[in-house]
Amino acid sequence: MKLGRREFLRVGGVSAGMLCASGCIRPRPEMRVLPSLAPLPEPFKVDLLVPPVAKPVKEDCYEIDVRPASVRILPGLNTNIWGYGGIFPGPTIEARRGRRVSVRLRNRLPVPIVNHLHGGRTAPESDGYPTDLILPDAGVISGGHMHDPLARIAHGEREHIYENDQRAATLWYHDHRMDFTGAQVWRGLAGFYLIRDEEEDRLPLPRGDREAPLLICDRSFEADGSFRYPALLDGPGVSKEYAGGVLGDVILVNGAPWPRMGVANVKYRFRILNASNARRYELALDPMPPGGAAFVQIGSDGGLLSAPVTHRSIRIVPAERFDVIIDFSQFKPGTSVTLLNQAGSGSAARIMRFDINRSARDDSGVPTELSKMTWPDRSPAVVTREFDFSYQRLGCGWTINGKAFDPARMDARPRLGATEIWRLKTDFSHPLHLHLVHFKVLSHSGRPTPNDSGWKDTIDLGPGQGATILATFAGYRGRYVFHCHNLEHEDMGMMANFEVI
């Protein structure tokens, strides 16, 4: 019997590259919609809920049980989730720049978990390396595991230390378990982590109930209301027809299907996160504001921009964040404004609705200067590296430089404090993410787009596109990963290591 790549790595420590030398030629898989078997609800019938802010057990210290729970997502049906604190999304953790936060996770699930603070400048022991498992404190462990002698294994719980030595920004935390990230995030393991600082506090931006995080994702449902996902029964990954990426047909915002939000005719701040496994969105408003842009972007993955950027629409790929202002004063009370997905069709073409239901005084504003930004100088960038994200039709599947992920192979060794140029190219649609660092986009198939503004940790590359990024590898020594954030691609090999030395 012929073994797959994962089985080779588990039972014998064989490198992924050896497997590419043989095997059958197969066509590159495409992203596909997984249809729900449950009736889809009518849009805009439920209210948007904002995830609760996590309560510390003592100052800056949090303890969260990661556990199963039953929640109501579709009308009349219960959905079993895996949630931080038993909710989906998980509770929002709010932190201050420069103040250390401790998050102790207790694993009450029947499977191992790994927690990654996405966008965090984090020491390697708390970053969420994919094989640094937190094993269940009880129950049966399902699924095999890639052999990694350097893995940090915890039993029952693990404390994660986040120094928050970085600018105010919209981060998020999610499961990052080797081979099973897609399945476990799909079941609910994601939440917001917001860093605030004095620079942001001084700005007259909307705040309080006029600031809301929006976690947008797509899901599919079985007839009984449970999540539907094409996971293999005997191992990691998904069935071959969905290896290009799983698309759901129900759009959720903060865990609610196509919700509505009542707003006043004033400016609101929305921290938008694409937490989908594979789906891209093209955000737009209907109707468009009369005579103005739909969105004023004030921040990106790595925090505030130096100056606002206006958009008629915003393309956002898995793991990206856009911090935007929507000015509802341009609409009369009694008006409804729909947040559209111009990249979707059918049930995926709409996301949520804003109902302007009252008038109010607005003392907020968007300054012309948001943040004093300093960019790394290209002159110290003495190393240039090239990475090709592509599908190998001979056996390997999703690869980086023709190789599938192997924890024993180091693909780059930047020096601590060094600034490097990385050249990226793709054959398919890949949202590419680097752990530990934020980067500046120097070029993106020509010149940077408005979507590339500010510090980034995830970049959208379409089929055949290339990009050049500039990053300084500061903060910590140790082993980290970079990968495609299409979670099916990541689980099936499109990930690589770098070690800061």
C-alpha angles and dihedrals in degrees: 000000000000114000123219124235095267093049091051091053094046102047102034112013090241113167117250090235092066091060092057091066093073141024137082127305112248134180119257110262120237130215111270137192115244104211120224119240093205120081111267115239123239111263124252097022099113130058123247112254122207114220112250119255111250116250116225120230085220132351111318092346121115133184117195130180112216101211147146119269140169117236137173112245104142117043113268094004135093122221123205109222138178105229144174100246087001094286136106116248096027121240116289113249113212118201138175123232111263095013116114117236126199119204115185112194120198114200111224093161126103090241137056119267136199122198123214124186098214111218093013124136091224138165112253095248090061100032097089105248104197096247096044091102129189100210120213116269088222140005135046122315110228126202131028126272133225112249112250119163090194095056118125105223121195127188118223099336146017134197115226118201118206115186093190090213092161144080124289107279147149107261130166137204126220144158116282104179114160112263094354105065094110095051095044097046088047088058092056112278101141138095144157127270113190124194117199130189143176094264091060092041091060093059119093092232122147111276142170112031088354091068119071136169114226116201105191121193141147126233140174127218139212119230091264093054098259120132114271116217130158096232118156114251095219103042149342128319132036136282112287097252089062098041090107091063137297118253121192125211097219118074114212127193113194087344097307124111113244094330130192127228126201112222139175121239092266139093119291130192117222124189100205121199126182101215095168121126095232113341123116120207132205103203119209138153127241113230098028115228110268109260097348147079119277095227135029107202114212100166145020136193093305100042138266122010119232089244135003120274121205124218135186086198136001127218109210125181131196112302096010121126129205120190105204144169120222114194108211092179085089089069128066120241109267091042123121121210121196123212103222134198104218090184092061137069135203112001091357094060095083130051111177143325133241116210113201098212106159146023122243143166115266118208095164127102145176112238120216088235117047106167140001102241128196119197126202115258114247092217095078090050095108096160126064119187130188126211126185115201106199147138116256109210092198105079106295103079116191110025147164112225088350094303131106120223119290119171089209094060122079113208099184136011110196117182120245108270094012122136115220138183116226121194113204130191134174143193096204138022107298129167101208122208133188121201122224099013141068118214142201117236107231097177136359112190088321111337132004115274125225086257088064094061120133130000113338136192095178128044129191115229119180126203111309094000128135135199139188118214134185120215137170113214099217135146108044144021118229148076122317138160138231121197151148110285093214088107095213090054091048094049091049098053113287097126135096140185133246126183123204106217 
